[in-house]
Amino acid sequence: MKNEELWGEVEKKVVPLHWQWKLIPTPLWLYAIMALTPRSLGPCGFMPLWLYGLKAHCASPHFSFFIFNFSFSTMDIREKLIDQLIDLAFAEDIGDGDHTTLSTIPASEYGAQQLIIKEEGILAGVEIARKVFERFDPDLEMTVFIEDGAHVKPGDVAFVVKGSVRSLLQTERLMLNIMQRMSGIATTTARYQAELKGLKTRVLDTRKTTPGMRLLEKEAVKIGGGCNHRIGLFDMILIKDNHVDFAGGIPQAVASVREYLRRNHKDLKIEQEVRNTEEIDQALEAGVDRIMLDNFTPERTREAVKHIREKNPTVEIESSGGITLENLRKYGECGVDFISVGALTHSVKGLDMSFKAVK
């Protein structure tokens, strides 16, 4: 059976009240635009370009389909990606129906719920929450009192949503999962960036994100005042120690990268991870765009920055590895441009909040 035919059968069997999945084919024009689009740069260094052809597998092992085609530089495609992520999350949570709600709440029941903050932090995910409600039931009415990026405290009411009680109950968990996660990331990021107050150094995220949630988690980092590093393996070159060892050295690795980019008509910035002064000199000689000081102590970092700046005052410098909230400022005071911190996303605690009925 073809994907399209099987998809029709799935829609017949699994159709929650107000939404349906839609098969998104890979348009040829999108690949053409991707091939011609140059890199996009911003104040935070490497900015996202394209992620495409990501194969998503349904819970059934019998079929798969291409579902994500998007550009972070094209707003409408980005919106489609978020819609698809929401659809997948609903499919995971609701399946063929929320039988508890359907069996206990009349279809005509109308009511309201409010998002109550229970912990101090930075709010993030309000706009995504709006998309969750609209995607499931366009008739839900959301009134926002506190926007993304605002500092919140226990007792604050971020928004109220009115409409079908069935819809409110079925969207509650997905909305809370997203908002708690994003707000926790934004809060943690703001705490890290605050430690660097008065310095030029910016906090970067990493690829250590929850599978399928990277776009939202990196958006939360920006809401918290941090910067995005590369979105994935496709939007910049980052030559790490294993690449160097397998390639035979930094000169060989960088030379291979430049040839690959030339041959494939790609324009990507090159970052080189280094472990010592010898590798720093090799990276400088190779003319990379950014040098990552991996697992350097603050003392070694200060010496490395001085060494690099004497030879090249414009190359970007990033510190990474073993950096915590407690020693973050010591690294920033060394003069690095960026500090990448995996803890912003890989082990963050969600911000406590609840979605309660308005009586």
N, C-alpha and C positions, 0 to 999 in steps of 0.2 A: 504493500500500500504506500502511495506517495505521501510525503510530509503533509501536503495541503489537505489530502483526503483524511488522513489520520487526525489532523488538527480539527477538522470539522466534527469528527466523532468525539474528540475531547471536549469541544465547546458544548456539545449536546449534553454530556454527562457532568461536566464541572462548570457551572455557571452561577457564581454568587449573584446577589440581587442586582447590583448596579454596575458590574464591570465584566469585561471579557478580555482575555489575552488576545493579541493580534500578532500573526506571523509577520515579521519585518524582514523582507529580503534585502540582499546587499545590492544597492543600485550601482550601476556602472559609473554614473556621473560622480558619485561620491568618491570612488577610487581615483577618478581623473583629477578631482579637486585636491585630494590628498597628495597626489604625486607632484602637484604644482605649487603647493602651499609652503612658503619658507618658514623657518622657525619664528616663534614669537617670543620676544624678550620683554621682561618687565623689571620693576625695581627689586624684585625678590630673586633675580637670577633666572634660572631655567624655568620657563613657563610651559604648560601642557599644550600639545598640539593635537594628535589624533590617536584614538584607540579604535581599532576596527577588526571585523571578522572574528570576534570573540565567540567561540562556540559554547552555547549554553545547553546543558542536557536536562531534559525534563525528568521528573521522578521515575517515569517509566523508562526502562532500558531499551525500549523498542524504537525510539526515534530521538532525533536531535535536530536542532535548527539554529541558524544564525539569527541572533536576536539583538545584538548590540552593534549599532553603527553610529558613531557620533564624533563630533569635533568640539573640543573645549573652547575653540575660538568662534564657534557658530552657535548662537544661543538656542535656535529652534531645535537643533540636533541634540544639544545638551538636555533640553527639556524632555525630549523623547526618551533619552536614556533614563532619566529620573522616573518617568512614567513606567518604563519597563521594569525598573528595579522595584517599584511599588507593586506592580502587578505580580511579580514573582513572589514578593513577600506575602501578599494576600493569598496566593495559591498555596503557599506553604502553611499558612495559619488557618485558613478557612476551609480549604479542600472543597467538598461538595456541599458545604453549608455549616453555619454555626447553629447546630441543632439545639443547644441550650437556649439561645436567644429566640430562635424561631419557634420553639415550643412554649416559651413562657411570656413573650412580649407580643401583643397584638400588632399587626401590621400598621394599624392606624395610630398607634401611640406616638405622641409628640412630646419632646422635652428638651432639656438643655444640660450641658456639662461644662465645667470650668477647669482649666489647668492651674493647679495650685502648687506653688514652689515650696519645697520643704527644706531646702539647703541653700546657703549662700554660694553664689558663683556667677558665671557668665552664661546668659541664655543663648542658645543656638538651636536652629532647626525649626523656627516658627514658619518660615516660608515653605519648608518641606512638609511640615504638618498640614499647611493649607492644601498642598498638592495631594496629600493622602486623603483628606476629606473630599476634595473635589473629584478625585479619581474614582472613589468608591460611590459617592452620592453627590452629584452636582447641586442638589437642593439643600444640602447642609449650609447653614449660614454661620460664618466665623467672624467674630469681632475681636480684634487684637488690641490689647492694652500696652503690651511691652514687646518691643521689636528685638530682632537678633542683635547680639553684641552688647545688650544692656546688662548692667550689674543688677542681680536680683538677690532677694533675701527671703527667708521663710515667711509664708503668709501672703506673698505677692500673687496676684492672679494675672497670668500672662494673657489668657484669652478665654472667651466663652464660645461654645458652638451650640447652635440650636437646630433642631430638625427631627427626623425619624429616630426614635430611641433604638430601634434595631440597628440602624446605621451607626449611631454613636457607639454602641456596645461592640460592634464588629470592627470598628476602626481604632478603638481605644488602645489596644496593646501595640499595634504597629506604630502608631504615633508616639506612644511613650518610649518604646524601644529606641526609635530614631532620636527623639529629643533628649532623652537621658544620656545617650551615647555622645551625641554631638555637643551637648552642653558640658559634659564632663571633659571632653577634649578641648573645647574652647576655654574652659576654666583653667585647666592645666597649662595650656599654651600661654594664657595671660599671665599666669604665675611665673613661668619661665622668662617671658619677655620682660616682665617687670624687674627681674633681677639684673637686666642689662640696661636699665634706665640710664640715660646720659651717654651711652656708648653707641657707636655706629653699627655694632654687631646685631644681626637678626637671627632669630631661631628658625630652623628649618625642620620640616617633618621628614619622614623616610617612607620606604615601601612596606614597612612593618604595619600593615593595616588589616582589618577584618576582610576576608574574601568577599567580594561583591559590594562592599561598603566604602571602597577607597575614595570615590568621588565625594561622598558626603563627609567622610572623616577629614579629608583634606580641605573641604570648604569650612569645616568647623575650626581647623587650625587658623585659617585666614580670619575668621570671625573673632578668634581669640587674640589676634594681633601678630600671628606668626606668618611665615612664608612657606609656600610649597616648593619642595625640591622636585625632582622628576616625578611624573605621575606613574610611569612604568618603564619598561625596558626599551620603549620605542621613541621617546622624545628627547633623549640626550645620550651621549656616550659617557659611561663611567667605567674606567679601566681600573679594576681592583687587583689585589695581590695575586689572586689565582689566575687572572687573565695574564698578568705579567709573567708569572712563573711558567705557564703553559706556552706563552708566545716567545719566551727566551729573553725577555727584558723589556724595559720601558721603551727604548728607541724602536725596537722591532714592533711592539704592540701599537704604538702611536702611528708608525709608518703604515702598518696594515690597516688601521682605522681610516687614515686619510685616503688610502687607495680604495677602500670599500665605499666610503662616502662619495668619492669622485665617480666611481664606476656605477653607483646606484643613484646618482643625482640627488643626494641628500645633503642638507645643510644643518648639521647638529653641532652644538657646542661639545667640547671634549673636556672632561674632568679626569684627573689622574690621582689615584690614591698613592701615597708615598709612606715609606717606613723609616727612612733615614735621610741624612744630608746628601748622600750620593744619589739617591733616587730623586730628591728635590732638584738637584742640578740637572739630572737627565730630563726631568719633566719640563724644566725651564728651557733647556736646549731644544726640546721637541716643540715648544711653543703652544702648550695646552692653554685652555681658557681658565681653568680653575685647578688648584692643587688642594687635595684633601690630606690633612695631617691626621693619620690614623693612629689612635692610641698613644699620642704624645702626652707627656706630662705638661703642666703649665710652664715649667721652666724650659723644657725642650721646645715648646710652642713659641715662647717669646724669642728664643734664639733663632728658630726657623723663620719666623715672620721677619725678623731683622735681616736675615740672610736673603730671603726672597725679595724683600723690598729694595735692597741694595742693587739687585740684578734686574728686577722688573717691578716697577711701582704700580703697575695697573692690573696684573694678574690677580684674579680672585683667590682668596684663601679661606678654606673651610676646616673646622676642627670637628672630629668625630671619634666616638668610641670612649667609653668609660666616663662620660660627662653626666653629672647629676645636678640637681637643683642647688646642692650645697657648693659645688666647685665651678658652676657655670660662669659666674662673674670673673673668676680668675682667668678663665680662657678668653672671655671677652676683652679683658684689659690687656691681653697680649696683642690686640690689634687685628684679630681675624675678622673677616667680613661676615661669615656665617658659622653657626654651630648647629649641627644636625643632631636631633634627639629622638631616638626611637620610642622613648617612653611617652611621647605626646599621644601616641595612638595604640601601641601594642599592649599596654597594661594599665590603661587609665580607668578610673572609677567613674561610673555614671553619676550625674547630678540627680539627687532625689526630688521627685515631683509626683503628683497624682492627678487623675482626671475624675472629678467627682460630680455627682448629680447636683443641679441647682434646684433647691426645694422652694 
